[in-house]
Amino acid sequence: MTDKASVTDKARTAVLVDFGGVITSSVLRAFTDFGASLGVDPRLPLDLLGRDEASRTLLADHECGRIDAEAFERGFADRLRAHGADVAAEGLTARMQAGMSIDQDMLALLGDLRAAGRPVALVSNSFGIGTYDGVELASLADVIVISAEVGIRKPSRRIYAIACERLGVDPEEAVMIDDLRQNLDGAARLGIGGVLHTSAADTRRQLAERFGITS
């Protein structure tokens, strides 16, 4: 008897890919390093963004384009100061991301996929100023979907639907690569397969073994 799920997975042809933490090194590690640089609990920035209602609202509003980077920086600096961190607002997001670097192996993987005719869409929650500097986005994906530009952020199903629509594929034909489980869960609700990213080599292996997506 044929496993229906495996047949569906092997029929997938398109790839949606996150930016921060997938095309770059770990966002979580960079934010933790930033916390350590403040002389407070290194986990403070991540804890606030994950659990503090005011910080969570600031992040959601920024990622959806309702407030700009400067407004986020002012608000989040206030929240950090309220928890004992001596921090200036100006340039805050750049300092938070200073420890991130582009993963050349992931650039190579995406280049290989596109060269093999696999459609690729970047699906990214925007953050700060200069996040995408140093990378020619059009060279790594056929379609670019940035949360602030469409007014919707992951894990909303609508942002994945927009990416699929722009690629001209059905969700059942796509796989999402992300380093955060909740973003994969959002994509799965639309019928999109998921790869939890830990490294370029493992992601390449999962795409090939689970989905038959090779380059």
matplotlib code that plots the C-alpha trace (Angstrom):
import matplotlib.pyplot as plt

x = [0.0, 1.4, 1.8, -0.3, 1.8, 5.0, 3.5, 2.3, 5.7, 7.6, 5.3, 6.6, 8.7, 8.9, 10.9, 10.0, 12.9, 13.3, 16.2, 17.3, 18.6, 18.5, 20.4, 22.2, 23.7, 21.6, 19.4, 18.9, 22.6, 23.1, 20.4, 21.8, 25.3, 23.8, 22.2, 25.5, 27.1, 24.6, 25.9, 22.5, 21.1, 22.1, 18.6, 16.8, 16.3, 14.8, 12.7, 11.2, 10.4, 8.9, 7.1, 6.7, 3.4, 4.7, 7.8, 5.8, 3.4, 6.3, 7.8, 4.5, 3.8, 7.3, 7.3, 3.9, 5.1, 2.8, 5.8, 9.2, 12.6, 13.2, 9.9, 10.7, 14.1, 12.8, 10.1, 12.3, 15.1, 12.6, 11.6, 15.2, 16.0, 12.9, 14.6, 18.0, 19.8, 21.6, 21.0, 20.7, 17.8, 19.7, 21.1, 19.6, 18.5, 21.9, 23.6, 21.2, 22.1, 25.8, 26.7, 24.8, 26.6, 25.6, 25.7, 27.6, 26.6, 22.9, 23.5, 25.1, 22.1, 19.6, 21.7, 21.8, 18.0, 17.3, 19.8, 17.9, 14.7, 13.2, 11.2, 12.3, 10.6, 12.1, 9.5, 11.0, 9.7, 11.4, 13.5, 15.4, 17.5, 20.0, 19.0, 19.4, 22.5, 25.2, 22.9, 21.3, 17.9, 16.9, 19.9, 18.8, 15.0, 12.5, 10.0, 10.6, 7.9, 8.9, 6.4, 6.4, 5.8, 2.7, 1.5, 1.4, 4.0, 4.8, 3.3, 0.1, -1.1, -1.7, 2.0, 2.8, -0.2, 1.1, 4.5, 2.8, 0.6, 3.5, 5.5, 2.4, 2.3, -0.2, 0.7, 0.8, 3.6, 5.8, 8.2, 9.1, 12.6, 12.7, 14.6, 11.5, 9.0, 6.0, 6.7, 6.6, 3.4, 1.8, 2.9, 1.6, -1.9, -1.9, -0.6, 3.0, 5.7, 8.4, 12.1, 13.4, 16.7, 19.8, 22.5, 22.8, 24.0, 21.1, 18.5, 20.0, 19.6, 16.1, 15.0, 16.4, 15.4, 11.9, 10.7, 12.8, 13.9, 17.4, 19.7]
y = [0.0, 3.4, 6.0, 9.0, 11.5, 10.4, 10.6, 14.2, 15.1, 13.8, 15.8, 19.1, 21.2, 24.8, 26.1, 29.0, 30.1, 32.3, 34.9, 35.5, 32.3, 30.4, 32.5, 34.1, 32.6, 32.3, 35.3, 33.8, 33.6, 37.2, 38.6, 36.7, 38.0, 41.5, 40.9, 39.9, 43.1, 45.1, 43.6, 42.1, 38.6, 37.7, 36.3, 39.6, 40.8, 37.4, 37.1, 40.6, 39.9, 36.6, 37.3, 41.1, 42.3, 45.8, 44.4, 41.8, 44.5, 46.6, 43.7, 42.8, 46.4, 46.7, 43.4, 44.3, 47.8, 49.7, 51.4, 52.0, 50.8, 54.1, 53.8, 50.2, 51.1, 53.9, 51.6, 48.6, 50.6, 51.9, 48.3, 47.2, 50.2, 49.3, 46.0, 47.4, 47.7, 50.9, 51.2, 53.9, 53.7, 54.9, 52.1, 49.5, 47.0, 47.1, 46.3, 43.5, 41.9, 42.7, 39.1, 37.7, 36.7, 35.4, 31.6, 31.0, 27.3, 28.3, 30.8, 27.9, 25.6, 28.2, 28.8, 25.1, 24.8, 27.6, 26.4, 23.0, 24.9, 24.8, 27.9, 29.7, 32.4, 34.4, 34.8, 37.0, 38.9, 42.3, 43.7, 46.9, 48.8, 47.1, 43.6, 42.5, 44.6, 42.6, 40.2, 40.7, 39.3, 38.9, 36.6, 34.1, 33.9, 34.2, 36.0, 38.2, 38.5, 40.8, 41.1, 44.9, 45.3, 43.1, 44.0, 40.4, 38.5, 34.8, 32.6, 34.0, 31.7, 34.6, 35.5, 31.9, 32.1, 35.3, 33.6, 30.6, 32.8, 34.8, 31.7, 30.2, 27.1, 25.5, 25.2, 21.4, 21.9, 23.9, 23.3, 26.0, 26.2, 28.1, 27.9, 28.5, 25.8, 28.2, 29.5, 26.0, 25.3, 28.3, 27.1, 23.6, 24.9, 25.9, 22.5, 23.5, 21.0, 22.0, 21.8, 22.9, 24.4, 23.8, 23.8, 24.0, 20.4, 19.1, 21.2, 20.0, 16.4, 16.9, 18.4, 15.5, 12.6, 13.8, 15.7, 14.6, 18.2, 17.9, 20.3]
z = [0.0, -1.0, 1.7, 0.5, 2.5, 0.9, -2.6, -1.8, -0.4, -3.5, -5.7, -4.2, -6.5, -5.1, -2.2, 0.1, 2.3, 5.4, 5.6, 9.2, 10.7, 7.4, 4.8, 7.7, 10.9, 14.0, 14.9, 18.3, 18.9, 17.7, 19.9, 22.9, 22.2, 22.0, 25.4, 26.9, 25.6, 27.6, 30.9, 31.7, 31.3, 27.8, 27.2, 28.0, 24.4, 23.4, 26.6, 26.0, 22.4, 23.3, 26.5, 27.2, 25.7, 24.9, 23.2, 21.3, 20.0, 18.9, 17.0, 15.4, 14.4, 12.9, 11.0, 9.5, 8.5, 10.8, 12.5, 11.0, 12.4, 14.3, 16.1, 17.0, 18.2, 20.5, 21.9, 22.4, 23.9, 26.5, 27.3, 27.7, 29.9, 32.0, 32.7, 33.7, 30.3, 29.6, 25.8, 23.3, 20.8, 17.7, 15.7, 18.1, 15.4, 13.7, 17.0, 17.6, 14.3, 14.3, 15.1, 12.0, 8.8, 5.5, 5.1, 1.8, 1.8, 1.8, -1.0, -2.9, -2.2, -3.4, -6.5, -7.2, -6.8, -9.2, -11.7, -11.6, -12.4, -8.9, -8.2, -5.0, -3.0, -0.1, 2.7, 5.4, 8.4, 8.1, 10.9, 11.3, 8.8, 6.4, 7.2, 3.6, 2.8, 1.2, -0.5, -4.0, -3.2, -6.9, -7.3, -4.7, -5.3, -8.1, -5.8, -2.8, -0.1, 2.8, 5.7, 6.0, 2.2, 2.2, 5.7, 6.9, 8.9, 9.5, 10.7, 9.1, 6.4, 4.1, 3.6, 2.4, 0.1, -1.4, -2.0, -3.7, -5.8, -7.0, -7.9, -9.6, -7.5, -5.2, -1.5, -1.8, -4.3, -1.9, 1.0, 3.5, 5.0, 8.4, 11.6, 13.8, 14.3, 14.6, 11.1, 9.7, 11.6, 10.0, 6.5, 7.3, 7.9, 4.3, 3.1, 2.7, 3.7, 6.2, 6.7, 10.2, 9.3, 11.3, 8.6, 4.9, 4.6, 6.7, 4.7, 1.4, 2.7, 3.9, 0.7, -1.3, 1.0, 2.2, -0.8, -3.8, -4.3, -5.6, -7.4]

ax = plt.figure().add_subplot(projection="3d")
ax.plot(x, y, z, "-o")
ax.set_aspect("equal")
plt.show()
